């Protein structure tokens, strides 16, 4: 009987250690969130307002994967509201200095709002939220996303470029309903 108790204890400890290692490996997929502070300039506000006014979740051919459009009108409205609420909250900031924790919390909230949408719609929402991140001028990671090899990060940046962007300071043509990338020649 005592041998059985020891065997069960050893198996329990081994399972606990295995799960601990797996959790540690899983948690390392997400980088530590940025602690940067950026200035919310009039130029950045204007670009955010243009993004806010844009008709979102339309089909486009932005690299790396393109997008076929929202699955349903209801999904489009829900995802658009999530992105626009994040933009509105940032634009409501009276202070010119913006700590990374503010947009990170807004991005996290927006992603929770679209958690039950189709994968492609969630991914496009993430693309819009990364546009906000880049428009604001952050370089570090949000700490909220893990990426595969299709989404390379530029040196010195913690997030891959948003869909259609060709450089951190060269966004896609915001407001372009067709979604033709400037990368095409």
The 8 nearest C-alpha neighbors of each residue, nearest first, counted from 0:
[[1, 3, 2, 4, 5, 6, 7, 8],
 [0, 2, 4, 3, 5, 6, 7, 8],
 [1, 3, 5, 0, 4, 6, 7, 8],
 [2, 4, 6, 0, 1, 5, 7, 8],
 [5, 3, 1, 7, 6, 2, 8, 0],
 [4, 6, 8, 2, 3, 7, 9, 1],
 [7, 5, 3, 9, 8, 4, 2, 10],
 [6, 8, 10, 4, 9, 5, 11, 3],
 [9, 7, 11, 5, 6, 10, 4, 12],
 [8, 10, 12, 6, 11, 7, 13, 5],
 [11, 9, 13, 7, 8, 12, 14, 6],
 [12, 10, 8, 14, 9, 13, 7, 15],
 [11, 13, 15, 9, 14, 10, 16, 8],
 [12, 14, 10, 16, 15, 11, 17, 9],
 [15, 13, 17, 11, 12, 16, 10, 18],
 [14, 16, 12, 18, 13, 17, 11, 19],
 [17, 15, 19, 13, 14, 18, 12, 20],
 [18, 16, 14, 20, 19, 15, 13, 21],
 [19, 17, 21, 15, 20, 16, 22, 14],
 [20, 18, 16, 22, 17, 21, 15, 23],
 [19, 21, 23, 17, 18, 22, 24, 16],
 [20, 22, 18, 24, 23, 19, 25, 17],
 [23, 21, 25, 19, 24, 20, 26, 18],
 [22, 24, 20, 26, 21, 25, 19, 27],
 [25, 23, 21, 27, 22, 26, 20, 28],
 [26, 24, 22, 27, 23, 28, 21, 29],
 [25, 27, 23, 28, 24, 22, 29, 30],
 [26, 28, 29, 24, 25, 23, 30, 22],
 [29, 27, 26, 25, 145, 30, 24, 144],
 [30, 28, 27, 142, 145, 26, 144, 143],
 [31, 29, 142, 32, 28, 140, 27, 143],
 [30, 32, 142, 33, 29, 140, 141, 143],
 [33, 31, 142, 141, 140, 30, 34, 139],
 [32, 34, 139, 140, 35, 141, 99, 31],
 [33, 35, 99, 32, 36, 100, 98, 139],
 [36, 34, 99, 33, 98, 37, 137, 139],
 [35, 37, 98, 97, 99, 96, 34, 38],
 [38, 36, 97, 96, 39, 35, 98, 136],
 [37, 39, 96, 95, 40, 97, 36, 135],
 [38, 40, 95, 96, 43, 97, 37, 135],
 [39, 41, 43, 42, 38, 44, 95, 135],
 [40, 42, 44, 43, 45, 39, 46, 95],
 [43, 41, 45, 40, 44, 46, 39, 47],
 [42, 44, 46, 40, 45, 41, 47, 39],
 [45, 43, 41, 47, 42, 46, 48, 40],
 [46, 44, 48, 42, 43, 47, 41, 49],
 [45, 47, 49, 43, 48, 44, 50, 42],
 [48, 46, 50, 44, 49, 45, 51, 43],
 [47, 49, 51, 45, 46, 50, 44, 52],
 [50, 48, 46, 52, 51, 47, 53, 45],
 [49, 51, 47, 53, 48, 52, 173, 46],
 [50, 52, 48, 49, 53, 83, 47, 86],
 [53, 51, 49, 50, 48, 54, 174, 47],
 [52, 54, 174, 50, 51, 55, 49, 173],
 [55, 53, 52, 56, 57, 174, 176, 51],
 [54, 56, 57, 53, 79, 75, 176, 78],
 [55, 57, 68, 69, 75, 58, 54, 123],
 [56, 58, 68, 55, 59, 69, 176, 54],
 [59, 57, 68, 67, 66, 56, 60, 178],
 [60, 58, 178, 66, 65, 61, 177, 57],
 [59, 61, 65, 178, 179, 66, 62, 180],
 [60, 62, 163, 65, 162, 180, 59, 63],
 [63, 61, 64, 65, 162, 163, 60, 180],
 [62, 64, 65, 61, 162, 149, 150, 163],
 [65, 63, 62, 66, 61, 60, 162, 149],
 [66, 64, 60, 61, 62, 59, 63, 67],
 [65, 67, 58, 59, 68, 60, 64, 119],
 [68, 66, 58, 59, 65, 69, 57, 119],
 [69, 67, 58, 57, 56, 66, 70, 59],
 [68, 70, 75, 71, 56, 120, 74, 57],
 [69, 71, 68, 74, 72, 117, 120, 75],
 [72, 70, 74, 73, 69, 75, 68, 76],
 [73, 71, 75, 74, 76, 69, 70, 77],
 [72, 74, 76, 71, 75, 77, 70, 78],
 [73, 75, 77, 71, 72, 76, 78, 69],
 [74, 76, 72, 69, 78, 73, 77, 79],
 [77, 75, 79, 73, 74, 78, 80, 72],
 [78, 76, 74, 80, 79, 75, 73, 81],
 [77, 79, 81, 75, 80, 76, 74, 113],
 [80, 78, 76, 82, 81, 77, 75, 83],
 [79, 81, 83, 77, 78, 82, 84, 76],
 [80, 82, 109, 78, 84, 79, 83, 112],
 [83, 81, 79, 85, 84, 80, 109, 78],
 [84, 82, 86, 80, 85, 81, 51, 87],
 [83, 85, 87, 81, 86, 82, 80, 88],
 [84, 86, 88, 82, 83, 105, 87, 89],
 [85, 87, 83, 89, 84, 88, 90, 82],
 [88, 86, 84, 90, 89, 85, 83, 91],
 [89, 87, 91, 85, 86, 90, 84, 92],
 [88, 90, 86, 91, 92, 87, 85, 102],
 [89, 91, 87, 92, 88, 86, 44, 47],
 [92, 90, 88, 89, 87, 93, 86, 94],
 [93, 91, 90, 89, 94, 88, 95, 97],
 [92, 94, 91, 95, 90, 96, 89, 39],
 [93, 95, 96, 92, 97, 39, 38, 91],
 [94, 96, 39, 38, 97, 93, 40, 92],
 [97, 95, 38, 94, 37, 39, 36, 98],
 [96, 98, 37, 36, 38, 95, 39, 99],
 [97, 99, 36, 100, 101, 35, 37, 96],
 [100, 98, 101, 35, 34, 102, 36, 33],
 [99, 101, 103, 98, 102, 104, 34, 33],
 [102, 100, 104, 99, 103, 98, 105, 97],
 [103, 101, 105, 104, 100, 99, 106, 89],
 [104, 102, 100, 106, 105, 101, 141, 107],
 [105, 103, 107, 102, 101, 106, 100, 108],
 [106, 104, 102, 108, 107, 85, 103, 109],
 [107, 105, 103, 109, 108, 104, 102, 110],
 [106, 108, 104, 110, 105, 109, 103, 111],
 [109, 107, 105, 111, 106, 110, 104, 112],
 [110, 108, 81, 112, 106, 111, 107, 105],
 [109, 111, 107, 113, 112, 108, 114, 106],
 [112, 110, 114, 108, 109, 113, 107, 115],
 [113, 111, 109, 110, 114, 81, 108, 78],
 [114, 112, 110, 116, 111, 115, 78, 121],
 [113, 115, 111, 116, 112, 110, 121, 117],
 [116, 114, 113, 117, 112, 121, 111, 118],
 [117, 115, 113, 114, 121, 120, 118, 74],
 [116, 118, 120, 119, 121, 115, 70, 114],
 [117, 119, 121, 120, 122, 116, 115, 123],
 [118, 120, 122, 121, 117, 123, 66, 69],
 [121, 119, 123, 117, 122, 118, 69, 124],
 [122, 120, 124, 118, 123, 119, 113, 116],
 [121, 123, 125, 119, 120, 124, 118, 126],
 [124, 122, 126, 120, 125, 121, 119, 127],
 [125, 123, 121, 127, 126, 122, 120, 128],
 [124, 126, 122, 128, 123, 127, 129, 121],
 [127, 125, 123, 129, 161, 124, 128, 162],
 [128, 126, 130, 124, 129, 125, 123, 131],
 [127, 129, 125, 131, 130, 126, 106, 124],
 [128, 130, 132, 126, 131, 127, 161, 125],
 [131, 129, 127, 133, 128, 132, 161, 134],
 [130, 132, 134, 128, 129, 133, 135, 127],
 [133, 131, 129, 135, 130, 134, 137, 128],
 [134, 132, 136, 130, 135, 131, 137, 129],
 [135, 133, 131, 136, 132, 130, 43, 46],
 [134, 136, 133, 132, 137, 131, 43, 39],
 [137, 135, 133, 134, 138, 132, 37, 38],
 [138, 136, 133, 135, 139, 132, 37, 35],
 [137, 139, 156, 157, 136, 140, 155, 133],
 [138, 140, 157, 33, 156, 137, 141, 158],
 [141, 139, 157, 142, 158, 32, 33, 30],
 [140, 142, 32, 143, 103, 33, 139, 144],
 [141, 143, 32, 30, 140, 31, 29, 144],
 [144, 142, 141, 29, 107, 145, 32, 30],
 [143, 145, 142, 29, 146, 141, 30, 28],
 [144, 146, 29, 28, 147, 143, 30, 142],
 [147, 145, 150, 144, 148, 149, 151, 159],
 [146, 148, 149, 150, 145, 151, 144, 28],
 [147, 149, 150, 151, 146, 152, 145, 159],
 [150, 148, 147, 151, 63, 146, 64, 159],
 [151, 149, 148, 159, 147, 146, 152, 63],
 [152, 150, 159, 148, 149, 153, 147, 160],
 [153, 151, 159, 158, 156, 154, 150, 157],
 [152, 154, 156, 155, 151, 159, 160, 157],
 [155, 153, 156, 152, 157, 151, 138, 159],
 [154, 156, 153, 138, 157, 139, 152, 158],
 [157, 155, 138, 153, 139, 154, 158, 152],
 [156, 158, 140, 139, 138, 152, 155, 159],
 [157, 159, 140, 156, 152, 160, 139, 141],
 [160, 158, 152, 151, 150, 161, 153, 157],
 [159, 161, 164, 162, 158, 167, 152, 166],
 [160, 162, 126, 130, 129, 164, 163, 159],
 [163, 161, 61, 164, 62, 126, 160, 63],
 [162, 164, 61, 171, 180, 62, 161, 165],
 [165, 163, 170, 171, 162, 161, 166, 169],
 [164, 166, 169, 163, 170, 182, 167, 171],
 [167, 165, 169, 168, 164, 170, 160, 153],
 [168, 166, 169, 133, 160, 170, 165, 164],
 [167, 169, 166, 170, 133, 134, 165, 164],
 [170, 168, 166, 167, 165, 164, 171, 172],
 [171, 169, 164, 168, 172, 165, 166, 163],
 [170, 172, 164, 163, 173, 169, 180, 181],
 [171, 173, 175, 174, 170, 178, 180, 181],
 [174, 172, 175, 171, 50, 49, 53, 170],
 [173, 175, 53, 176, 172, 50, 49, 54],
 [174, 176, 173, 172, 177, 178, 179, 53],
 [177, 175, 178, 174, 57, 54, 59, 53],
 [178, 176, 175, 179, 59, 58, 57, 60],
 [179, 177, 59, 176, 175, 60, 180, 61],
 [180, 178, 177, 60, 181, 61, 59, 175],
 [179, 181, 182, 163, 61, 183, 178, 171],
 [182, 180, 183, 179, 171, 163, 184, 165],
 [181, 183, 180, 184, 165, 163, 179, 164],
 [184, 182, 181, 180, 179, 61, 62, 60],
 [183, 182, 181, 180, 179, 165, 61, 163]]
